[in-house]
């Protein structure tokens, strides 16, 4: 019984929504007809005449006060709207309309009830009822080497390629991956715990050498030296190979001790992280040195090990080794193998990345891009294969709209950071830095992207409030990307924070009424005459319509009906 009132309310609400959606024209006509029928009892013509006489008796001071008050009120609304927009990124009036008025008039539900929020997101359909996850910073799976790549750029350009925030996140990652409770009391690992937190690179390198002097089998020390002291990829590869021998020995020992105590489990987790990290970086060294077959083989081995360990150690998913494998396979032009890897990850229910979305779009564009012509397509329409390719591009652009600017080279590239924000400018840079040659290699792919990517914005006119395939575009990307990317880079912002309509409307209303108040105060008589002229002009169409209606219909419809 308690649910019956709620059912009645929902039924009334749905009826009101339906009637407003389809019968508002009939409602409007009935209102006009009722006013016309009751024009005699309501004395509408007499009231209009009295109102016009009253307006004619008003002095210019009244108009000054009226326009001044209107300007003040609209100015206060403008200030409040601007403050709300700067703080929350949206218009207060629009929010109230969407969340409270629109559900009654349009039958929709508030954004919160639809599971839509301005958080970032991986995959998720637009109909998902889950709350969108917040913006999360991820480790860049294709990050460069500090000593042999980032430092070379800094020496050549005198610019810092990495921000302190980015390097601090890396230090936290290294502490999480390469240290554990079992290391307590071991001087070499205690030195490394301190070394990861050091801001000065020479101090970190010195600490790593000290750790190796105390224990030549300290794999984290080799990792630090390979990342930061090695000035070439060849030197880094040699150090990683030394680290791999040590890591494999320690991993086999920790496997024998697992499930005995909590400390031994933590030790095995640490040794697993070290082993996977070293294998992946060794594969990246082989990829950079042009040894593609060796790199792909190592990545496949590492990828298989990663899949086995993800269920046991969820943190392994952070490494995203599949993206390294996809990039290497694209360099080999092994597109069938790339498709096989994508088949395991290109699912709407899994966390997304620009590499997965745009690689899927590239593979579909590859089949039609060489023969695609926008002029021919506009005349005959898109074929099924072309439509699939265009939809894949739209899907990728919806996930990360910054990538096309870098792929089409309308925006300059910089070195990718060590951490990225999915759907942000940092992820777009990391993707385009490595995958731009793959798009150039496919004939016509960039032309197809150039002709179709902007159509995504017509599909999603309000990307902050709603999404098509993914969650609404998060509002936090700009702030986090500014922390991740160097100061000399101009951040790509999407969607641009255009001023809401109500802010522009109140600003125009405030300025217009203030101008009217000033002119009425300075020139009262001409402005009064102008006001009366404008009112008379506006009343002309209405009086013309009323005269025509009175000529067609009897003077008193109620009297005519009573006679019948």
C-alpha positions as CSV (number, residue, x, y, z in Angstrom):
1,X,0.0,0.0,0.0
2,X,2.9,2.3,0.7
3,X,4.0,2.1,-2.9
4,X,0.6,3.2,-4.3
5,X,1.1,7.0,-3.7
6,X,4.5,6.9,-5.3
7,X,3.0,5.0,-8.2
8,X,0.3,7.7,-8.6
9,X,2.9,10.4,-8.4
10,X,5.1,8.8,-11.1
11,X,2.0,8.2,-13.3
12,X,1.0,11.9,-13.0
13,X,4.6,13.0,-13.6
14,X,4.8,10.8,-16.8
15,X,1.4,12.1,-18.0
16,X,2.5,15.7,-17.5
17,X,5.7,15.0,-19.3
18,X,3.9,13.2,-22.2
19,X,1.3,16.0,-22.5
20,X,4.0,18.7,-22.5
21,X,6.0,16.9,-25.1
22,X,3.3,16.3,-27.6
23,X,0.3,18.5,-26.8
24,X,1.9,21.9,-26.0
25,X,0.6,23.3,-29.3
26,X,-3.0,22.3,-28.4
27,X,-2.5,23.8,-24.9
28,X,-1.2,27.1,-26.3
29,X,-4.2,27.2,-28.7
30,X,-6.7,26.6,-26.0
31,X,-5.2,29.3,-23.8
32,X,-5.4,31.8,-26.7
33,X,-8.9,30.8,-27.4
34,X,-9.9,31.1,-23.8
35,X,-8.5,34.6,-23.5
36,X,-10.3,35.6,-26.6
37,X,-13.6,34.2,-25.4
38,X,-13.3,35.9,-22.0
39,X,-12.0,39.2,-23.4
40,X,-15.3,40.8,-22.5
41,X,-15.7,39.6,-18.9
42,X,-11.9,40.2,-18.3
43,X,-12.1,43.7,-19.9
44,X,-8.9,43.1,-21.7
45,X,-9.3,46.0,-24.1
46,X,-10.1,48.4,-21.3
47,X,-7.2,47.2,-19.2
48,X,-4.8,47.6,-22.1
49,X,-6.1,51.2,-22.6
50,X,-5.6,52.0,-19.0
51,X,-2.2,50.5,-19.0
52,X,-1.2,52.6,-22.0
53,X,-2.5,55.7,-20.2
54,X,-0.6,54.8,-17.1
55,X,2.6,54.3,-19.1
56,X,2.1,57.7,-20.8
57,X,1.8,59.4,-17.4
58,X,5.1,57.9,-16.1
59,X,8.0,60.4,-15.8
60,X,11.6,59.7,-17.1
61,X,12.7,59.2,-13.5
62,X,10.6,56.1,-13.3
63,X,12.4,54.7,-16.4
64,X,15.8,55.6,-15.0
65,X,14.9,53.7,-11.8
66,X,13.5,50.8,-13.7
67,X,16.4,50.3,-16.0
68,X,18.9,51.0,-13.2
69,X,17.3,48.3,-11.0
70,X,17.2,45.8,-13.8
71,X,20.9,46.5,-14.5
72,X,21.7,46.0,-10.9
73,X,19.8,42.7,-10.6
74,X,21.2,41.3,-13.8
75,X,24.7,42.4,-12.7
76,X,24.3,40.4,-9.4
77,X,23.1,37.4,-11.4
78,X,26.1,37.7,-13.7
79,X,28.5,37.9,-10.8
80,X,27.0,34.8,-9.2
81,X,26.9,32.9,-12.5
82,X,30.5,33.7,-13.2
83,X,31.6,32.7,-9.7
84,X,29.7,29.4,-10.0
85,X,31.1,28.7,-13.4
86,X,34.7,29.4,-12.3
87,X,34.3,27.1,-9.3
88,X,32.2,24.2,-10.8
89,X,32.8,24.6,-14.5
90,X,29.1,24.9,-15.4
91,X,26.2,27.4,-15.2
92,X,24.0,27.3,-12.1
93,X,20.8,28.0,-14.1
94,X,21.6,25.3,-16.6
95,X,22.3,22.8,-13.8
96,X,19.0,23.6,-12.1
97,X,17.2,23.3,-15.4
98,X,18.9,19.9,-16.2
99,X,18.6,18.4,-12.7
100,X,15.2,19.7,-11.5
101,X,13.1,21.3,-14.3
102,X,14.0,19.1,-17.2
103,X,13.0,15.8,-15.5
104,X,9.4,17.2,-15.1
105,X,9.1,18.7,-18.6
106,X,11.2,16.3,-20.7
107,X,10.9,13.0,-18.8
108,X,14.7,12.8,-18.2
109,X,16.4,12.0,-15.0
110,X,19.0,14.1,-13.2
111,X,22.6,13.5,-14.2
112,X,23.4,11.8,-10.9
113,X,20.5,9.3,-11.3
114,X,21.8,8.4,-14.8
115,X,25.1,7.5,-13.4
116,X,26.8,10.3,-15.2
117,X,29.3,12.5,-13.5
118,X,32.2,14.6,-14.6
119,X,34.7,12.0,-13.5
120,X,37.2,10.5,-15.9
121,X,36.7,7.1,-17.2
122,X,37.9,4.1,-18.8
123,X,35.3,2.0,-20.7
124,X,31.7,2.1,-19.9
125,X,28.6,2.4,-22.0
126,X,26.4,5.5,-21.9
127,X,23.7,3.4,-20.4
128,X,25.8,2.2,-17.5
129,X,24.4,2.9,-14.0
130,X,27.8,2.9,-12.4
131,X,29.5,6.0,-11.1
132,X,32.3,7.2,-13.3
133,X,35.7,6.8,-11.7
134,X,37.7,9.9,-10.8
135,X,40.7,11.0,-12.9
136,X,43.6,8.6,-12.2
137,X,47.2,9.0,-13.3
138,X,48.8,5.9,-14.9
139,X,52.3,4.8,-15.5
140,X,53.3,5.5,-19.1
141,X,54.0,2.0,-20.6
142,X,56.2,3.6,-23.3
143,X,58.1,6.0,-21.1
144,X,61.6,6.9,-22.2
145,X,64.9,6.4,-20.4
146,X,66.1,9.3,-18.2
147,X,69.8,9.0,-18.8
148,X,69.9,8.2,-22.5
149,X,66.8,10.1,-23.7
150,X,65.4,12.7,-21.4
151,X,68.8,14.0,-20.2
152,X,70.0,14.2,-23.8
153,X,67.0,16.4,-24.6
154,X,67.7,18.6,-21.6
155,X,71.3,19.0,-22.5
156,X,70.5,19.9,-26.1
157,X,67.6,22.3,-25.4
158,X,68.2,23.5,-21.8
159,X,64.6,22.7,-21.1
160,X,63.3,20.4,-18.4
161,X,61.4,17.5,-20.1
162,X,59.9,16.2,-16.8
163,X,58.1,18.0,-14.1
164,X,58.8,17.5,-10.4
165,X,55.2,16.1,-10.0
166,X,55.9,13.5,-12.6
167,X,59.3,12.5,-11.2
168,X,57.8,12.4,-7.7
169,X,55.1,9.9,-8.9
170,X,57.9,7.8,-10.4
171,X,59.7,7.7,-7.1
172,X,56.6,6.6,-5.4
173,X,56.1,3.9,-8.1
174,X,59.6,2.6,-7.6
175,X,59.2,2.5,-3.8
176,X,56.0,0.6,-4.2
177,X,57.3,-1.9,-6.8
178,X,60.9,-2.5,-5.7
179,X,60.7,-2.4,-1.9
180,X,58.9,-4.5,0.8
181,X,58.8,-5.2,4.5
182,X,61.2,-8.1,4.1
183,X,64.0,-5.6,3.3
184,X,64.0,-4.2,6.8
185,X,67.5,-4.5,8.3
186,X,69.3,-5.0,4.9
187,X,71.6,-2.0,4.3
188,X,71.6,-2.2,0.5
189,X,67.8,-2.1,0.3
190,X,67.5,0.6,2.9
191,X,69.9,2.7,0.8
192,X,67.7,2.1,-2.2
193,X,64.6,3.2,-0.3
194,X,66.3,6.5,0.4
195,X,67.7,6.7,-3.2
196,X,64.3,6.6,-4.8
197,X,63.2,9.6,-2.7
198,X,66.2,11.8,-3.6
199,X,65.6,14.7,-6.0
200,X,69.2,15.1,-7.1
201,X,70.1,12.6,-9.9
202,X,73.8,12.4,-9.0
203,X,72.9,11.5,-5.4
204,X,70.6,8.7,-6.5
205,X,73.3,7.3,-8.8
206,X,75.8,7.5,-6.0
207,X,73.4,5.7,-3.6
208,X,72.9,2.9,-6.2
209,X,76.7,2.3,-6.5
210,X,76.9,2.2,-2.7
211,X,74.1,-0.4,-2.6
212,X,76.0,-2.5,-5.2
213,X,79.1,-2.3,-3.1
214,X,77.3,-3.8,-0.1
215,X,75.5,-6.4,-2.2
216,X,76.3,-7.1,-5.9
217,X,72.9,-8.9,-6.3
218,X,70.8,-5.8,-5.6
219,X,68.6,-5.7,-8.7
220,X,66.9,-2.3,-7.9
221,X,70.3,-0.7,-7.9
222,X,71.0,-2.0,-11.4
223,X,67.5,-0.7,-12.5
224,X,68.3,2.8,-11.2
225,X,71.7,2.9,-13.0
226,X,70.2,1.6,-16.2
227,X,67.5,4.2,-16.1
228,X,69.6,7.2,-15.1
229,X,73.3,6.7,-15.4
230,X,73.4,5.0,-18.8
231,X,73.9,7.6,-21.6
232,X,73.0,5.3,-24.5
233,X,70.4,2.6,-25.0
234,X,73.2,0.0,-25.5
235,X,74.6,0.8,-22.0
236,X,71.1,0.6,-20.5
237,X,70.6,-2.8,-22.2
238,X,73.8,-4.1,-20.7
239,X,72.9,-3.0,-17.2
240,X,69.4,-4.5,-17.6
241,X,70.8,-7.8,-18.6
242,X,72.9,-7.9,-15.5
243,X,69.8,-7.0,-13.5
244,X,67.8,-9.8,-15.2
245,X,70.3,-12.5,-14.1
246,X,70.0,-11.3,-10.5
247,X,66.2,-10.9,-10.7
248,X,65.6,-14.4,-12.1
249,X,67.7,-15.9,-9.3
250,X,65.9,-14.0,-6.6
251,X,62.5,-14.8,-8.2
252,X,63.2,-18.5,-8.1
253,X,64.2,-18.3,-4.5
254,X,61.1,-16.3,-3.4
255,X,58.9,-18.8,-5.3
256,X,60.0,-21.6,-3.0
257,X,59.2,-19.4,0.1
258,X,55.8,-18.2,-0.9
259,X,52.7,-18.8,1.3
260,X,54.8,-19.4,4.4
261,X,54.6,-16.0,6.0
262,X,53.3,-12.6,5.1
263,X,56.8,-11.2,4.7
264,X,57.7,-14.0,2.2
265,X,54.6,-13.2,0.2
266,X,55.6,-9.6,0.1
267,X,59.1,-10.6,-1.0
268,X,57.7,-12.7,-3.9
269,X,55.5,-9.8,-4.9
270,X,58.5,-7.5,-4.9
271,X,60.7,-9.9,-6.9
272,X,57.8,-10.4,-9.4
273,X,57.5,-6.7,-10.0
274,X,61.3,-6.4,-10.5
275,X,61.4,-9.3,-12.9
276,X,58.5,-8.0,-15.1
277,X,59.8,-4.5,-15.1
278,X,63.3,-5.5,-16.2
279,X,62.0,-7.8,-19.0
280,X,59.8,-5.1,-20.3
281,X,62.5,-2.5,-20.3
282,X,64.9,-5.0,-22.0
283,X,62.3,-5.5,-24.7
284,X,62.0,-1.7,-25.1
285,X,65.8,-1.5,-25.5
286,X,65.7,-4.2,-28.2
287,X,62.8,-2.2,-29.9
288,X,64.8,1.0,-29.9
289,X,67.9,-0.7,-31.2
290,X,65.9,-2.1,-34.2
291,X,65.9,-5.7,-33.1
292,X,62.2,-6.1,-33.7
293,X,61.9,-9.9,-33.7
294,X,63.8,-10.2,-30.4
295,X,61.7,-7.3,-28.9
296,X,58.4,-8.9,-29.9
297,X,59.5,-12.3,-28.5
298,X,60.5,-10.8,-25.2
299,X,57.3,-8.8,-25.1
300,X,55.2,-11.9,-25.8
301,X,57.0,-13.8,-23.0
302,X,56.5,-10.8,-20.7
303,X,52.9,-10.4,-21.8
304,X,52.1,-14.1,-21.1
305,X,53.7,-13.8,-17.7
306,X,51.8,-10.7,-17.0
307,X,48.5,-12.4,-17.9
308,X,49.3,-15.2,-15.5
309,X,50.2,-12.9,-12.6
310,X,47.4,-10.3,-13.0
311,X,44.8,-12.4,-11.1
312,X,47.3,-12.9,-8.2
313,X,48.8,-9.4,-8.3
314,X,46.3,-6.8,-9.6
315,X,49.1,-4.2,-9.5
316,X,50.7,-5.9,-12.5
317,X,47.9,-4.4,-14.7
318,X,49.6,-1.0,-14.2
319,X,52.5,-2.0,-16.5
320,X,50.1,-2.3,-19.6
321,X,52.6,-4.5,-21.4
322,X,50.1,-5.1,-24.2
323,X,50.6,-1.5,-25.4
324,X,54.4,-2.2,-25.8
325,X,53.6,-5.3,-27.8
326,X,51.0,-3.5,-30.0
327,X,53.5,-0.8,-30.9
328,X,56.3,-3.3,-31.8
329,X,53.9,-5.4,-33.9
330,X,52.8,-2.2,-35.8
331,X,56.4,-1.4,-36.5
332,X,56.7,-4.9,-38.0
333,X,53.5,-4.3,-39.9
334,X,52.1,-7.5,-38.4
335,X,48.5,-6.3,-38.5
336,X,46.9,-9.7,-38.0
337,X,48.9,-10.1,-34.7
338,X,47.9,-6.7,-33.6
339,X,44.2,-7.5,-34.2
340,X,44.7,-10.7,-32.1
341,X,46.0,-8.7,-29.2
342,X,43.3,-6.1,-29.6
343,X,40.6,-8.8,-29.5
344,X,41.5,-9.4,-25.8
345,X,41.4,-5.8,-24.7
346,X,39.1,-3.9,-27.1
347,X,36.0,-4.6,-25.1
348,X,33.6,-1.9,-23.8
349,X,33.7,-3.3,-20.3
350,X,37.5,-3.1,-19.9
351,X,39.6,0.0,-19.1
352,X,40.4,1.9,-22.3
353,X,43.5,3.6,-23.5
354,X,44.3,5.8,-26.6
355,X,46.6,3.1,-27.9
356,X,43.8,0.5,-28.0
357,X,41.1,2.8,-29.4
358,X,43.2,4.5,-32.1
359,X,44.9,1.3,-33.1
360,X,41.5,-0.3,-33.6
361,X,40.6,2.7,-35.7
362,X,43.8,2.4,-37.7
363,X,43.2,-1.2,-38.6
364,X,39.7,-0.5,-39.8
365,X,40.8,2.6,-41.7
366,X,43.6,0.6,-43.4
367,X,41.1,-1.3,-45.5
368,X,39.4,1.8,-47.0
369,X,41.8,4.7,-46.6
370,X,43.8,4.3,-49.8
371,X,40.6,4.7,-51.9
372,X,38.7,7.1,-49.7
373,X,37.6,10.4,-51.3
374,X,35.4,12.8,-49.4
375,X,33.9,14.2,-52.6
376,X,32.9,10.7,-53.8
377,X,31.7,9.7,-50.4
378,X,29.5,12.8,-50.2
379,X,27.8,11.9,-53.5
380,X,27.3,8.2,-53.2
381,X,27.3,7.9,-49.4
382,X,29.6,5.7,-47.2
383,X,29.9,2.0,-47.8
384,X,29.5,-0.4,-44.9
385,X,33.3,-0.8,-44.5
386,X,33.8,3.0,-44.7
387,X,31.1,3.5,-42.1
388,X,32.8,1.0,-39.8
389,X,36.1,2.9,-40.1
390,X,34.5,6.3,-39.5
391,X,32.6,4.9,-36.5
392,X,35.9,3.5,-35.1
393,X,37.6,7.0,-35.5
394,X,34.6,8.7,-33.8
395,X,34.9,6.1,-31.0
396,X,38.6,6.8,-30.6
397,X,38.2,10.6,-30.8
398,X,35.4,10.4,-28.1
399,X,37.8,8.7,-25.8
400,X,40.7,11.1,-26.3
401,X,40.0,14.1,-28.5
402,X,43.5,15.5,-28.3
403,X,45.2,12.8,-30.4
404,X,44.2,14.0,-33.9
405,X,45.9,17.4,-33.4
406,X,49.2,15.6,-33.0
407,X,48.6,12.9,-35.6
408,X,47.7,15.6,-38.2
409,X,50.7,17.7,-37.0
410,X,48.6,20.8,-36.3
411,X,50.2,20.8,-32.8
412,X,53.8,20.3,-32.0
413,X,54.9,17.2,-30.1
414,X,57.1,17.0,-27.1
415,X,58.8,14.1,-25.2
416,X,56.1,12.0,-23.5
417,X,56.0,12.2,-19.6
418,X,56.6,9.2,-17.4
419,X,53.0,9.3,-16.3
420,X,49.8,9.9,-18.3
421,X,46.2,10.8,-17.6
422,X,43.9,8.7,-19.7
423,X,41.7,10.8,-22.0
424,X,44.1,13.8,-21.3
425,X,46.7,15.7,-23.3
426,X,49.5,13.7,-21.7
427,X,48.1,10.4,-23.0
428,X,47.7,12.0,-26.5
429,X,51.3,13.0,-26.5
430,X,52.5,9.6,-25.4
431,X,50.5,7.9,-28.1
432,X,51.3,10.2,-31.0
433,X,55.0,10.2,-30.1
434,X,55.3,6.5,-30.9
435,X,52.4,5.9,-33.3
436,X,52.5,8.8,-35.7
437,X,54.9,6.8,-38.0
438,X,52.4,3.9,-38.1
439,X,49.6,6.2,-39.3
440,X,51.9,7.7,-41.9
441,X,52.8,4.3,-43.1
442,X,49.1,3.4,-43.9
443,X,48.3,5.2,-47.1
444,X,45.3,7.6,-46.7
445,X,44.8,6.9,-43.0
446,X,45.6,10.5,-42.0
447,X,43.4,11.9,-44.8
448,X,40.5,9.8,-43.5
449,X,41.2,11.0,-40.0
450,X,41.3,14.6,-41.2
451,X,38.0,14.3,-43.0
452,X,36.0,12.6,-40.3
453,X,37.3,13.2,-36.7
454,X,35.5,16.5,-36.1
455,X,32.2,14.8,-36.8
456,X,32.5,13.3,-33.3
457,X,31.7,16.7,-31.8
458,X,28.4,16.8,-33.6
459,X,27.5,13.4,-32.1
460,X,28.2,14.6,-28.6
461,X,27.2,18.3,-28.4
462,X,27.5,18.4,-24.6
463,X,30.6,16.2,-23.8
464,X,30.8,17.3,-20.2
465,X,27.3,16.3,-19.4
466,X,27.0,13.1,-21.4
467,X,28.9,10.6,-23.4
468,X,28.1,8.4,-26.3
469,X,30.1,5.2,-25.7
470,X,32.2,6.3,-22.7
471,X,31.7,8.3,-19.6
472,X,31.3,12.1,-20.0
473,X,34.6,13.8,-20.7
474,X,36.2,14.6,-17.3
475,X,36.7,18.2,-16.3
476,X,39.9,17.4,-14.2
477,X,42.2,16.6,-17.2
478,X,43.5,20.2,-17.7
479,X,44.6,20.6,-14.1
480,X,46.4,17.3,-13.9
481,X,48.0,17.6,-17.3
482,X,49.5,20.9,-16.3
483,X,51.2,19.1,-13.4
484,X,52.4,16.3,-15.7
485,X,53.6,18.3,-18.7
486,X,56.4,20.8,-18.8
487,X,55.7,24.5,-18.6
488,X,56.9,25.3,-22.1
489,X,54.1,23.1,-23.6
490,X,50.7,24.6,-24.4
491,X,48.1,22.3,-22.9
492,X,45.4,21.0,-25.3
493,X,42.1,21.6,-23.6
494,X,38.8,19.9,-24.7
495,X,36.1,20.8,-24.6
496,X,37.1,24.4,-24.4
497,X,35.3,26.1,-21.5
498,X,33.0,28.2,-23.4
499,X,30.9,30.6,-21.4
500,X,27.4,29.2,-20.8
501,X,24.5,31.0,-22.5
502,X,23.0,32.4,-19.3
503,X,26.3,34.1,-18.4
504,X,26.4,35.8,-21.8
505,X,22.7,36.6,-21.6
506,X,22.9,38.2,-18.2
507,X,26.1,40.1,-19.3
508,X,24.2,41.5,-22.3
509,X,21.1,42.3,-20.3
510,X,23.2,44.0,-17.6
511,X,25.0,46.1,-20.2
512,X,21.9,47.0,-22.2
513,X,19.8,48.0,-19.2
514,X,22.7,50.1,-17.8
515,X,23.0,51.9,-21.1
516,X,19.3,52.5,-21.2
517,X,19.4,53.9,-17.7
518,X,22.2,56.3,-18.6
519,X,20.6,57.5,-21.8
520,X,17.2,58.0,-20.0
521,X,18.9,60.0,-17.3
522,X,20.8,62.2,-19.8
523,X,18.0,62.5,-22.4
524,X,14.7,61.9,-20.7
525,X,12.3,63.4,-23.3
526,X,13.8,61.8,-26.4
527,X,14.1,58.4,-24.7
528,X,10.5,58.6,-23.5
529,X,9.4,59.4,-27.1
530,X,11.6,56.5,-28.4
531,X,10.1,54.1,-25.8
532,X,6.5,55.0,-26.8
533,X,7.4,54.6,-30.5
534,X,8.9,51.2,-29.9
535,X,5.9,50.1,-27.9
536,X,3.5,51.2,-30.6
537,X,5.6,49.4,-33.2
538,X,5.5,46.2,-31.1
539,X,1.7,46.5,-30.6
540,X,1.0,46.9,-34.3
541,X,1.1,43.2,-35.2
542,X,-0.9,42.2,-32.2
543,X,-3.6,44.8,-32.9
544,X,-3.7,43.7,-36.5
545,X,-4.2,40.1,-35.5
546,X,-7.0,41.1,-33.0
547,X,-8.8,43.1,-35.7
548,X,-8.7,40.3,-38.2
549,X,-10.0,37.8,-35.6
550,X,-12.8,40.1,-34.6
551,X,-13.7,40.6,-38.2
552,X,-13.9,36.8,-38.8
553,X,-15.6,35.8,-35.6
554,X,-18.8,37.2,-34.0
555,X,-18.4,39.9,-31.4
556,X,-19.6,37.7,-28.6
557,X,-19.2,34.0,-29.0
558,X,-20.8,33.2,-25.7
559,X,-23.9,35.1,-26.7
560,X,-24.1,33.3,-30.0
561,X,-23.7,29.9,-28.3
562,X,-26.5,30.8,-25.9
563,X,-28.8,31.5,-28.8
564,X,-28.1,28.1,-30.3
